Amino acid sequence: MLTKCITLFQSYTGQQGYIVTQFPLADTRADFWTLVMDYKSDTVVILGDPRQLAQWIPADEEDVSINDFNVKQNGTSTEVNGVDVIDVLVNRKNEKTAHSARLFQMKEWTMEVPPSKQSILHLLEQVESRRRSNDNKPVIVTCGDGTTQCGLFCLMANTRDQLKMDEEVDVFKAARQLLLRRPEFLSSFDQYQFCYAILKDYLEATEVYIN
């Protein structure tokens, strides 16, 4: 069951932060959409390319039927700065009301660190914007193993938010809080180095000054 493989983390701005899990397989696709519905999450971050696994994301003009769920694309998918954006409607087949969610997918992030700092900064900005406009509902973050890309994404998101709000940041403390919940996160020096590089680029882009 997918629900046994999830980990919940606080964001820097609220208790309902991130729900981290691995890509669903053929027998856990319904569990994934149950997770979305039960937590009323309307933002899903997909890191890597799950197309080699069972289909759980609708393609253009195609619906996905998964057990008791129908998932269909709501509008046209777009791509900006290496991030695909797909709006979907999810409903249980015996219910008339559909739940809307926005999927942000970075297919090219298949290694320990992302291929582009510009793409990550764009993704972080989009996710933060969604959180502000949707009452801080939890964001579901998923990758192939549920750890490699997800851990670094959560670290970058929390430290960027701290830097934006407080004009200072403690990367070590933020990382330790994540590792207490999921020790498999942040397994290489390159990931920490990339996080510092992202914060540096964010500072340069926003002209925030830190003492």
C-alpha positions as CSV (number, residue, x, y, z in Angstrom):
1,M,0.0,0.0,0.0
2,L,1.3,3.4,-0.9
3,T,-0.1,4.9,2.3
4,K,2.5,3.0,4.3
5,C,5.3,4.7,2.3
6,I,4.4,8.4,3.0
7,T,6.1,10.8,5.2
8,L,4.7,14.2,6.4
9,F,6.8,17.2,6.9
10,Q,6.2,20.7,8.1
11,S,6.9,23.6,5.7
12,Y,8.6,26.7,7.0
13,T,5.2,28.5,6.9
14,G,2.8,26.0,8.4
15,Q,2.1,22.7,10.0
16,Q,0.6,21.2,6.8
17,G,3.6,21.3,4.6
18,Y,4.7,18.4,2.4
19,I,3.5,14.8,2.0
20,V,6.4,12.8,0.5
21,T,5.9,9.5,-1.3
22,Q,7.3,7.4,-4.2
23,F,5.8,7.1,-7.6
24,P,2.8,4.8,-7.6
25,L,3.0,1.4,-9.2
26,A,0.3,-0.5,-11.0
27,D,-1.2,-1.7,-7.7
28,T,-0.9,1.6,-5.8
29,R,-2.3,4.1,-8.3
30,A,-5.6,4.3,-6.6
31,D,-3.8,4.7,-3.3
32,F,-2.1,7.8,-4.7
33,W,-5.3,9.5,-5.7
34,T,-6.9,8.5,-2.4
35,L,-4.0,10.3,-0.7
36,V,-4.7,13.4,-2.8
37,M,-8.4,13.3,-2.1
38,D,-8.1,12.5,1.7
39,Y,-5.7,15.4,2.3
40,K,-7.5,17.7,-0.1
41,S,-4.2,18.5,-1.7
42,D,-4.4,20.6,-4.8
43,T,-0.7,20.8,-5.6
44,V,1.4,17.8,-6.7
45,V,5.2,18.0,-7.4
46,I,6.5,15.2,-9.6
47,L,10.3,14.9,-9.8
48,G,11.5,12.7,-12.5
49,D,9.7,10.8,-15.3
50,P,7.3,8.1,-14.1
51,R,6.2,7.1,-17.6
52,Q,8.0,3.8,-17.5
53,L,5.6,2.9,-14.6
54,A,1.9,2.3,-14.7
55,Q,-0.1,5.3,-16.1
56,W,-1.6,7.5,-13.4
57,I,-1.2,10.9,-15.0
58,P,-3.6,11.7,-17.9
59,A,-2.1,12.5,-21.3
60,D,-3.5,15.2,-23.5
61,E,-7.2,14.6,-24.2
62,E,-7.1,11.2,-22.4
63,D,-8.7,10.2,-19.2
64,V,-7.3,7.6,-16.8
65,S,-9.6,5.2,-15.1
66,I,-8.2,3.7,-11.9
67,N,-10.4,1.4,-9.9
68,D,-13.0,3.8,-8.3
69,F,-11.3,6.9,-9.7
70,N,-11.5,8.9,-12.9
71,V,-8.7,11.3,-13.6
72,K,-8.9,13.7,-16.5
73,Q,-6.9,16.6,-17.8
74,N,-8.6,20.0,-17.2
75,G,-7.4,22.3,-19.9
76,T,-4.2,22.2,-21.9
77,S,-0.9,21.3,-20.3
78,T,1.9,23.9,-20.5
79,E,5.7,23.9,-20.1
80,V,7.8,26.8,-18.8
81,N,11.4,26.7,-17.8
82,G,11.6,22.9,-17.9
83,V,8.5,22.5,-15.7
84,D,5.3,20.9,-17.1
85,V,2.0,22.1,-15.6
86,I,-1.0,19.8,-15.9
87,D,-4.4,20.7,-14.3
88,V,-6.5,17.6,-13.5
89,L,-10.0,16.8,-12.2
90,V,-10.2,13.7,-9.9
91,N,-13.5,12.1,-8.9
92,R,-14.7,8.9,-7.4
93,K,-17.0,7.2,-9.9
94,N,-20.0,7.2,-7.5
95,E,-19.6,10.9,-6.7
96,K,-20.6,13.9,-8.8
97,T,-18.2,16.4,-7.2
98,A,-14.6,16.4,-8.7
99,H,-11.5,17.6,-6.9
100,S,-9.1,19.8,-8.9
101,A,-5.3,19.6,-8.6
102,R,-2.4,21.1,-10.4
103,L,0.6,18.8,-11.2
104,F,4.1,20.3,-11.6
105,Q,6.4,17.9,-13.2
106,M,10.2,18.2,-13.8
107,K,10.9,15.2,-16.0
108,E,14.6,15.9,-16.5
109,W,15.4,15.6,-12.7
110,T,16.5,12.0,-12.7
111,M,19.8,12.3,-10.8
112,E,20.7,13.5,-7.3
113,V,20.6,17.1,-8.3
114,P,18.4,18.9,-10.8
115,P,19.7,19.7,-14.3
116,S,18.8,23.4,-14.0
117,K,18.9,26.0,-11.2
118,Q,16.6,28.2,-13.2
119,S,14.0,25.5,-13.5
120,I,14.1,24.8,-9.8
121,L,13.7,28.5,-8.8
122,H,10.7,28.7,-11.1
123,L,9.2,25.5,-9.6
124,L,9.7,26.8,-6.0
125,E,8.1,30.1,-6.9
126,Q,5.1,28.3,-8.5
127,V,4.6,26.0,-5.5
128,E,4.8,28.9,-3.0
129,S,2.3,30.9,-5.0
130,R,-0.1,27.9,-4.9
131,R,0.3,27.6,-1.2
132,R,-0.4,31.2,-0.6
133,S,-3.6,31.2,-2.6
134,N,-4.9,27.8,-1.3
135,D,-4.8,28.2,2.5
136,N,-1.6,26.3,3.0
137,K,-3.0,23.0,1.9
138,P,-0.3,20.2,1.9
139,V,1.8,19.8,-1.2
140,I,2.4,16.2,-2.3
141,V,5.9,15.6,-3.5
142,T,6.8,12.4,-5.3
143,C,9.8,10.8,-7.0
144,G,11.0,7.4,-8.0
145,D,12.2,6.1,-4.6
146,G,10.4,8.7,-2.5
147,T,13.7,10.1,-1.1
148,T,16.4,11.1,-3.6
149,Q,14.8,14.1,-5.3
150,C,12.0,14.7,-2.7
151,G,14.4,15.3,0.2
152,L,16.4,18.0,-1.7
153,F,13.2,19.6,-3.0
154,C,11.9,19.9,0.6
155,L,15.2,21.3,1.9
156,M,15.3,23.9,-0.9
157,A,11.7,24.9,-0.4
158,N,12.0,25.3,3.4
159,T,15.3,27.2,3.3
160,R,14.1,29.5,0.5
161,D,11.0,30.3,2.5
162,Q,13.0,31.0,5.6
163,L,15.4,33.2,3.6
164,K,12.4,35.1,2.1
165,M,10.6,35.7,5.4
166,D,13.5,36.2,7.9
167,E,16.3,37.4,5.6
168,E,18.5,34.7,7.1
169,V,18.7,30.9,6.9
170,D,20.1,27.9,8.7
171,V,20.5,25.2,6.2
172,F,22.0,22.7,8.7
173,K,19.0,23.0,11.0
174,A,16.5,22.7,8.2
175,A,18.3,19.6,6.9
176,R,18.4,18.0,10.4
177,Q,14.7,18.5,10.8
178,L,14.1,16.6,7.6
179,L,16.5,13.8,8.4
180,L,14.9,13.2,11.8
181,R,11.7,12.3,9.9
182,R,13.4,10.5,7.0
183,P,17.0,9.5,7.5
184,E,17.4,8.5,3.8
185,F,17.1,12.1,2.7
186,L,20.1,14.2,1.6
187,S,22.6,11.4,1.1
188,S,25.3,13.3,-0.8
189,F,27.5,16.4,-0.4
190,D,26.4,17.5,-4.0
191,Q,22.8,17.9,-2.8
192,Y,23.8,20.3,0.0
193,Q,26.1,22.2,-2.4
194,F,23.2,22.5,-4.8
195,C,20.9,23.9,-2.1
196,Y,23.5,26.6,-1.2
197,A,23.9,27.5,-4.9
198,I,20.1,27.8,-5.2
199,L,19.9,30.2,-2.2
200,K,22.8,32.2,-3.6
201,D,21.0,32.6,-7.0
202,Y,17.7,33.5,-5.2
203,L,19.5,36.2,-3.2
204,E,21.1,37.6,-6.4
205,A,17.7,37.6,-8.1
206,T,15.8,39.3,-5.3
207,E,18.6,41.5,-4.0
208,V,18.0,40.4,-0.4
209,Y,20.8,41.3,2.0
210,I,21.9,39.0,4.8
211,N,24.2,40.1,7.6
